Every structure is written in C-alpha cells, then in structure tokens.
Amino acid sequence: MDLLYFVLFIGILIFIHEFGHFAFAKLFGVKILTFSIGFGPKVLRIRGKETEYCIALLPFGGFVKMLEEGTAEEPILPEERHRTFEALAVWKRVVVVLAGPAMNILFPIALYTSVYLEDREFLPPTVGTVLPGKPAEGKLYPGDTIVSVGDVAVASFPDVQKAFAAHAGVSMLVTVERDGKPVTVTITPSDETEVVEPSELEIFEHVGRVGIAPTYAAPVIGVPYTDSPAWRAGLRTFDRITEVNGHAVDTFVDLLRALTQHRGESVRMTYLRPVPVERALGGLCHIAVLETGIAAVAPRPLDGGGVTRDGDPDTRAKDVLDRTGIESAEMYVAFVPEGSSEWRAGLRAGDRITHLDGVAQRAWKVDRRNGHALDDTTMVGQLLAAPNRVHELEWTRDGERMSGTFQLRKERWDDELGQHYERYVFRSTHWVPRANSKFVPNAHPILYAIRRGFEETRNGIKFVLVGVVRLAQGRVSLTTVSGPITLYDVAGDAGSKGATYFVWAMAVTSINLGLINLLPIPVLDGGHLVLLFVEWARRRPVSHRVREMSSLVGMSILVLVMLVAFKNDVSRKWDVIVLQVREIAR
C-alpha cells in the first residue's frame, strides 16, 4: 500500500505541475508533442490528434515537450513555425514557464479548502477553564458565555481566539453573559511569543492570549478532609457526581451551582467511582471499572444561616469547599509509576499537590487539545521550564502535610524516519476528564474553508522560503534535506492515517515543489525564467551554446543535491536497513 500511496502522491503533484505548462502553452497556440508523467520506459501511451500522452515507469518528474526550434528532431514545416515555443512573445513564454510552479502553489488552496470544508461546527464561545496568573483570571469564569470581544460579535470559540490573538497588549472590552445577566469586563491580552514548528527555522509569532479554554471539567471531585460532610457521607476523591437531588450535572460548574442552592439540608448525590482492577490483562495495563453509589451530604450552614448565592464563582467554590468538603480534582494525583523519581520522593495516588518549589499550585497543565502550548503558570509548565534542577514538591494526604524532592526523567528516542528526539517528562498524572461539549454550527462553511485554505497556503509558502534562507545562511543543517525515501515514508504514513492527512501532506509537498522549481538553477523553471529575463534585457535570444552549458551546470547541481538528500535518507533509515538485511540473510 505504501508504494501505491507514493505513486498516487507523486503522480498527482507532477500532473498538476506539468498541466500548468501544458494548459498555457495550448492557450497561446504552441504545439505540444508529448505530455509525460514520469521518465524512462513508457507504461501507458495514448495518441491524441497532435499530442502523445504518456505515463512512464519512473515517477520522479515529468515533462511537456513543445515544438521548439533548437530541439526539433526534424525540420519544422513553415506553416507550423508560428506554433513553436520561440515564436511566442517573451511575456507569454514567461507565463508558460511560471504556470507549472504557480499551479503547485495554488493547488494547496484547493486541498486545504477541501479539508476545512469538514469543519461544520465549532466549540461555543464559552469559558470552560481559566488559567491561573493569566489576564482572564478574576474577570472571566467557567460558565461565562462570551458575546463580544471589543466591537466584534463572536459566535464560536475560534472567533474568540482570533479576536484576542490579533490584539496582543491592547485593552479590550469583553461582554459576557453570566448567570443570565450581561457583564462587561476589560481585559488586556498578554503578548506571547510562539515558536512556530519546526523550531529549527526560528520563526516567531506574537499572539494575544488571555488564558481561557472552551472545555469544561467533568464533575469529578476531590475530598481533602476526613472530617468533612462529604467524607462522612462516603464520597471519595475521583468520584464523578452524576446527579444532585435527581437533577443531572454534566460539568463541575453545574455541580457548584447545584450545591450553592442548598441551605444546610441534606443533599442526595449519585456518583460513579473508578475502582482499579488488580493485574488487569495479566498486568499489561491499568484498568478501572466504574461502580455506582448514592451519598447523602449535609452541608454545613453558614454562620448567618444563609448560603452565598451571588458573588463571583471563586466565592461559590470556596463556599462549597467550606460547607461540604468538595473541590475540583485538578491537583489530585491519580497515578504515580512505581519506581519513578516522584514515587521515590513519597508521592502516591490520591495525594493533593499544594506547592512546587515553594509556589502554590492551582493548575496541573494546559490541555493541548484546546490549542495552547505548555504554560509556566501551571505545575507541569513550571517543571519543564527548569527540567534539569531538583524540585521540591509539597502535598497533603488525608489533611497531613508531606514533602519530597525529585528530578524529571529524560527520555530519548528515534522515530520511524530516523529523527532523534529528547524530552523531559513528569510521569505522575491527574484525572480530570472533560465534559462532553455542545457545538455550534459553522454559519459560513464555504467562505470559512476558502479563507483557511488561503491562510494555510500563505503559511506554507513562508515556511518554505524561510527554510531555504536558513539553509543558505547555514543556520539549518544540510542533514535536514530529504529525498525520495523520506517522501515515500511520508506518503505511506499519511495515506495510512486517512484522506485528510494524505491531502494535508500533499499540500505541503506541493508548495515545496512549486517554490523549489522557482530557484534560479538552470533546468528548473527558475533557471528558464533567468534566461528569458536576459533575452528581454538583451533584446535577442540567448545562444543555443549558452543554454546547453547552463543546462549542464544545472543538472550537475541537481545531481549533487539529490546525492545529499539520498545520503540523508539512508542515514536516517540505516538501522532499519541493517535489520532488514540481517533478516534477509537469515
């Protein structure tokens, strides 16, 4: 299948490129002798009225053979002389030469558009999570629905992100709906510098962020005190509350609202409790089954006999914790690998982490699914900001304070393409599942898809151009240059993942092919453009001898580049090649 994906992948891109030359040459009246996909022996040949259409054995390029004075095998008939490529005005020849790379650069717009047409719905413009220490803290709260950012109405969370991203460091009025009432707050998005992948290109972007995510935490609870009403009622950390007095709760925000409404009377709560299965599948994995239960919790009344109904959600959360002993499970440890540095420090499942290196902790990590990078306001973000140092961790266990020191583990591995990777990992995990999100429809799916198609193509062009410049500057190693073996792996991997990945990989490769063909190297389209520019400047064609010599130089350069690329491909796959040779030898 990988071979089929590769042939399809390369064949489409070659066809698009050569069709650009073919279409405009035809449009200007040039006689086309051969249109070929591939080189070498012809596998398929169809004879048209005046053009032979071929598919050749080696799918590493293609060509459009036009009627030309300098390359004609037989004398050109006088009545066809006006149909030669040389007979065209210089500007028309420039268009014909440019048409191939232009098609490769424009083709991704259609490819990306086809991918984004699948985006028929988005996450709503609601606040599900607020990161500590970020501009939104104390101004936006989980459960808020954002109505407008500045003077722009928003209908989805991507609209919210786009509005904030474009106004880094600028104070903005944000209107939200909170508890059925409109509330207006002023927020200044932080100016964050992001390194765009791949990091070797050193491309930086400035974006505005306020520290919110659209997804809600599920109603999974933490119970920190053994003398609380929740503990005495039989509730435990990581219980997932499903109903309060017969009413379903879907998010932790819903749970807080439900508990805030009661004035000290007993509350009937239904829950699901994860119970670990000992040595599941013979110890190959960790599995927990969910058991149902019912608990009757009697919240402590406030001193005045009332319950805080108004005020911000932070006040409500503190009120619920004080009266019931229930809080979010955000900072509770769900799993600690036995023998890990955290395990040796004394950390165990069920512990509640309170401080890291003396700093109070309120968030475990940023959810990458919401489009955020790791953030140093979260515990994991702080750990990765100083991965080599010894860290001190503080936690509570059944109300008792404990502490220990540890260091992050460093992992190293090579992927299937031979690329070497290293990373530091905090192996202990928490368990805060996300509630199911309700989506809103995409109001303008076609316009949205076309706009994203142009944006992604523009970004792709920027990446390729920067990559070529960085390569010329020596800031990117020649070892990053890839050849047909890597392309074969990319095509096979993308094809196995599905049509969307295949189309995405084809779009990126098409941009590369189009821009590389514009390099001023003889035998490439960019080299032909240079010769046409010289002809325009001199007011007479470049001699046949000069064109032959330039083609020889260009071919030498291409062969050298291909040898470097092939050497890099083999180096990345060397271990795999050795293993395969040993298997064959056996």
TIMARRO-548217 format. One line per 2 residues: number of its first residue (from 1); their letters; for each residue z, y, x of C-alpha. Coordinates in steps of 0.5 Angstrom, whole numbers, plus 500, padded with zeros to 3 digits. Layout:
N
NUM> A> Z:Y:X; ...
//
This chain:
586
1> MD> 500:500:500; 501:505:506
3> LL> 494:504:508; 492:506:501
5> YF> 496:512:500; 494:514:507
7> VL> 486:513:506; 487:517:499
9> FI> 492:522:502; 487:524:508
11> GI> 481:523:503; 483:528:498
13> LI> 484:533:503; 478:532:507
15> FI> 474:532:501; 477:539:499
17> HE> 475:542:506; 468:540:506
19> FG> 467:541:499; 468:548:500
21> HF> 463:549:506; 458:545:501
23> AF> 459:549:495; 458:556:498
25> AK> 452:553:502; 449:551:496
27> LF> 450:557:492; 447:561:498
29> GV> 441:556:498; 442:552:504
31> KI> 439:545:504; 445:540:505
33> LT> 442:534:509; 449:530:509
35> FS> 456:530:506; 460:525:509
37> IG> 468:524:508; 469:520:515
39> FG> 466:519:521; 462:512:524
41> PK> 459:507:520; 458:508:513
43> VL> 461:504:508; 458:507:502
45> RI> 452:511:501; 449:515:495
47> RG> 442:518:496; 441:525:492
49> KE> 435:529:491; 436:532:498
51> TE> 443:530:500; 446:524:502
53> YC> 453:523:500; 457:518:505
55> IA> 464:515:506; 465:513:513
57> LL> 469:508:516; 474:513:520
59> PF> 478:517:515; 479:522:521
61> GG> 475:528:518; 468:529:515
63> FV> 462:534:516; 457:537:512
65> KM> 450:537:515; 446:543:514
67> LE> 439:545:515; 439:548:522
69> EG> 434:551:527; 438:549:533
71> TA> 440:542:531; 434:539:527
73> EE> 431:533:529; 424:534:526
75> PI> 420:541:526; 422:545:520
77> LP> 417:546:515; 415:553:514
79> EE> 417:553:506; 424:551:508
81> RH> 425:556:514; 429:560:509
83> RT> 433:555:507; 436:554:514
85> FE> 444:556:515; 441:561:521
87> AL> 437:564:515; 443:567:512
89> AV> 446:574:513; 452:574:518
91> WK> 457:575:512; 454:569:508
93> RV> 455:565:514; 462:567:515
95> VV> 463:566:507; 461:559:508
97> VL> 465:557:514; 471:560:511
99> AG> 470:556:505; 473:550:508
101> PA> 480:553:510; 480:557:504
103> MN> 480:551:500; 485:548:504
105> IL> 490:554:503; 488:555:496
107> FP> 488:547:494; 496:547:494
109> IA> 497:553:489; 494:548:484
111> LY> 498:542:487; 505:546:487
113> TS> 503:548:480; 502:541:477
115> VY> 509:539:480; 512:545:477
117> LE> 509:544:470; 514:539:469
119> DR> 520:544:469; 520:544:462
121> EF> 527:546:461; 533:549:466
123> LP> 540:550:466; 543:555:462
125> PT> 546:562:464; 553:559:464
127> VG> 558:560:469; 561:553:471
129> TV> 564:554:477; 567:560:481
131> LP> 568:559:489; 574:562:492
133> GK> 573:568:496; 566:570:493
135> PA> 564:576:490; 565:573:483
137> EG> 572:571:484; 576:574:479
139> KL> 570:577:475; 567:571:472
141> YP> 570:565:470; 568:558:468
143> GD> 565:558:461; 562:565:461
145> TI> 555:566:459; 551:571:463
147> VS> 547:575:458; 544:580:463
149> VG> 544:582:471; 543:589:472
151> DV> 538:591:467; 535:585:467
153> AV> 536:580:461; 537:572:463
155> AS> 535:566:460; 537:561:465
157> FP> 541:560:471; 535:560:475
159> DV> 534:567:472; 541:569:474
161> QK> 540:566:482; 533:570:482
163> AF> 537:577:480; 542:576:485
165> AA> 538:574:490; 534:580:490
167> HA> 540:585:490; 544:583:496
169> GV> 549:588:498; 548:592:491
171> SM> 553:593:486; 550:591:479
173> LV> 553:591:472; 553:584:469
175> TV> 554:583:462; 557:576:460
177> ER> 560:573:453; 567:571:454
179> DG> 571:567:448; 565:570:443
181> KP> 566:577:446; 562:581:450
183> VT> 565:583:457; 561:588:463
185> VT> 564:587:470; 561:590:476
187> IT> 559:585:482; 556:586:489
189> PS> 552:580:491; 554:578:498
191> DE> 549:579:503; 548:572:506
193> TE> 543:570:512; 540:563:511
195> VV> 536:559:516; 530:556:513
197> EP> 528:549:514; 526:546:519
199> SE> 531:550:523; 527:550:530
201> LE> 523:555:527; 528:560:527
203> IF> 526:563:520; 532:567:517
205> EH> 532:570:510; 537:575:507
207> VG> 539:573:500; 544:575:495
209> RV> 550:570:493; 556:571:488
211> GI> 559:564:489; 557:561:482
213> AP> 554:554:480; 552:552:473
215> TY> 555:546:472; 562:544:469
217> AA> 567:540:472; 569:534:467
219> PV> 576:534:464; 579:530:470
221> IG> 586:532:471; 591:532:477
223> VP> 598:531:476; 602:534:481
225> YT> 609:533:479; 613:527:477
227> DS> 618:531:472; 612:534:468
229> PA> 611:532:461; 604:529:463
231> WR> 607:524:468; 613:522:463
233> AG> 607:521:458; 604:516:462
235> LR> 598:521:465; 596:520:472
237> TF> 591:523:477; 584:522:476
239> DR> 585:520:468; 579:523:464
241> IT> 581:526:458; 576:525:452
243> EV> 580:527:446; 585:532:444
245> NG> 588:531:437; 582:528:435
247> HA> 577:533:438; 572:531:444
249> VD> 573:535:450; 567:535:455
251> TF> 569:540:460; 575:542:464
253> VD> 574:549:461; 575:545:454
255> LL> 581:542:456; 584:548:458
257> RA> 582:552:451; 585:546:447
259> LT> 592:546:451; 593:553:450
261> QH> 592:553:443; 599:549:442
263> RG> 606:552:441; 610:546:444
265> ES> 608:541:439; 606:534:441
267> VR> 599:533:443; 595:527:443
269> MT> 591:526:448; 586:520:449
271> YL> 584:518:456; 579:514:461
273> RP> 583:511:467; 579:508:473
275> VP> 582:502:475; 580:499:482
277> VE> 577:492:483; 580:489:489
279> RA> 575:486:493; 569:487:489
281> LG> 563:483:490; 567:480:496
283> GL> 569:486:499; 562:489:500
285> CH> 563:495:495; 569:499:492
287> IA> 568:499:484; 573:501:479
289> VL> 573:500:471; 575:505:466
291> ET> 581:503:462; 582:507:455
293> GI> 589:510:453; 593:514:449
295> AA> 598:519:451; 603:524:447
297> VA> 604:530:451; 610:535:449
299> PR> 608:542:453; 614:546:455
301> PL> 614:552:450; 614:559:453
303> DG> 621:563:454; 619:567:448
305> GG> 617:561:444; 609:563:444
307> VT> 603:561:448; 598:565:452
309> RD> 592:565:448; 589:572:451
311> GD> 588:574:458; 583:571:464
313> PD> 582:564:465; 586:563:471
315> TR> 592:565:467; 591:560:462
317> AK> 590:555:468; 597:557:470
319> DV> 600:557:463; 597:549:462
321> LD> 600:547:469; 607:550:468
323> RT> 608:547:461; 604:541:461
325> GI> 604:539:469; 596:538:468
327> ES> 591:541:473; 584:540:476
329> AE> 583:534:480; 579:538:485
331> MY> 583:538:491; 586:531:490
333> VA> 584:525:495; 580:520:491
335> FV> 578:515:497; 580:515:505
337> PE> 577:510:509; 582:505:512
339> GS> 582:507:520; 579:514:519
341> SE> 582:519:523; 584:522:516
343> WR> 588:515:515; 591:515:522
345> AG> 594:522:520; 597:519:514
347> LR> 592:522:508; 592:517:502
349> AG> 588:517:496; 592:521:490
351> DR> 595:526:495; 593:533:494
353> IT> 591:537:499; 594:544:500
355> HL> 593:547:507; 588:546:512
357> DG> 590:550:519; 595:554:515
359> VA> 590:556:510; 591:555:503
361> QR> 585:551:500; 582:551:493
363> AW> 575:548:493; 573:542:496
365> KV> 566:543:498; 560:546:495
367> DR> 555:542:490; 549:542:494
369> RN> 545:540:487; 546:547:485
371> GH> 542:550:491; 548:552:495
373> AL> 549:551:502; 556:549:505
375> DD> 560:555:505; 566:557:509
377> TT> 571:558:503; 571:551:502
379> MV> 575:546:505; 569:542:508
381> GQ> 565:548:510; 571:550:514
383> LL> 572:544:517; 564:544:519
385> AA> 565:551:522; 569:548:527
387> PN> 567:541:528; 570:540:535
389> RV> 577:542:534; 583:538:532
391> HE> 585:540:525; 592:540:521
393> LE> 592:538:514; 598:539:509
395> WT> 598:535:503; 603:533:497
397> RD> 605:526:495; 609:526:488
399> GE> 611:533:490; 613:532:497
401> RM> 610:536:502; 607:532:508
403> SG> 602:534:514; 598:531:520
405> TF> 593:532:525; 586:529:525
407> QL> 579:531:528; 572:530:525
409> RK> 568:524:526; 561:525:530
411> ER> 555:521:527; 548:519:531
413> WD> 542:516:528; 535:516:528
415> DE> 530:516:522; 524:512:521
417> LG> 520:517:524; 524:517:530
419> QH> 527:523:529; 534:524:532
421> YE> 540:527:528; 547:528:529
423> RY> 552:531:524; 560:531:523
425> VF> 563:528:517; 569:529:513
427> RS> 570:522:511; 575:522:505
429> TH> 572:524:499; 575:527:492
431> WV> 572:525:485; 571:531:480
433> PR> 565:528:476; 560:534:473
435> AN> 560:534:465; 553:533:462
437> SK> 549:540:462; 546:542:456
439> FV> 539:545:458; 535:551:455
441> PN> 527:551:454; 522:554:459
443> AH> 519:560:455; 513:560:459
445> PI> 512:554:463; 505:555:465
447> LY> 506:562:467; 512:560:471
449> AI> 508:554:474; 503:558:477
451> RR> 508:563:479; 512:558:483
453> GF> 505:555:486; 503:562:489
455> EE> 510:562:492; 511:556:495
457> TR> 504:556:498; 506:563:501
459> NG> 512:560:504; 508:554:507
461> IK> 503:559:510; 509:563:513
463> FV> 512:556:516; 505:554:519
465> LV> 504:561:522; 511:562:525
467> GV> 511:554:528; 504:556:531
469> VR> 507:562:534; 514:559:536
471> LA> 509:553:540; 505:559:543
473> QG> 512:562:545; 515:556:548
475> RV> 521:556:543; 519:550:540
477> SL> 517:544:544; 510:540:544
479> TT> 514:534:542; 514:536:535
481> VS> 507:536:535; 505:530:530
483> GP> 499:526:530; 495:520:525
485> IT> 501:515:526; 506:520:523
487> LY> 501:522:518; 500:515:516
489> DV> 508:515:515; 509:521:511
491> AG> 503:519:506; 506:512:506
493> DA> 513:515:505; 511:520:500
495> GS> 507:515:496; 513:510:495
497> KG> 517:516:492; 512:517:487
499> AT> 507:522:485; 511:528:485
501> YF> 513:527:493; 506:525:494
503> VW> 503:531:491; 508:536:495
505> AM> 507:532:502; 499:533:501
507> AV> 500:541:499; 504:542:506
509> TS> 499:538:510; 493:542:506
511> IN> 496:548:508; 497:546:516
513> LG> 489:543:516; 487:550:513
515> LI> 490:554:518; 489:550:524
517> NL> 482:550:522; 482:557:523
519> LP> 485:557:530; 479:561:535
521> IP> 478:554:538; 470:552:539
523> VL> 468:546:534; 473:549:529
525> DG> 472:553:523; 476:559:527
527> GH> 471:558:533; 465:558:529
529> LV> 468:565:526; 468:568:533
531> LL> 461:566:535; 459:570:528
533> FV> 463:576:530; 460:576:537
535> EW> 453:575:533; 455:581:529
537> AR> 457:585:534; 451:584:539
539> RR> 446:584:533; 443:578:536
541> PV> 445:570:535; 449:567:541
543> SH> 444:563:545; 444:555:544
545> RV> 447:554:551; 453:558:550
547> RE> 454:554:543; 453:548:547
549> MS> 458:550:552; 463:553:547
551> SL> 463:546:543; 464:542:550
553> VG> 470:546:551; 473:546:544
555> MS> 472:538:544; 476:538:550
557> IL> 482:542:547; 482:538:541
559> VL> 482:531:545; 488:534:549
561> VM> 492:536:543; 490:529:540
563> LV> 493:526:546; 499:530:546
565> AF> 500:528:539; 499:521:539
567> KN> 504:520:545; 509:524:541
569> DV> 507:519:535; 508:513:540
571> SR> 515:516:543; 518:516:536
573> KW> 516:509:534; 517:506:541
575> DV> 523:502:539; 519:500:532
577> IV> 513:498:536; 517:494:541
579> LQ> 521:490:536; 514:488:532
581> VR> 511:486:539; 517:481:540
583> EI> 517:479:533; 509:477:534
585> AR> 511:474:541; 516:469:538
//
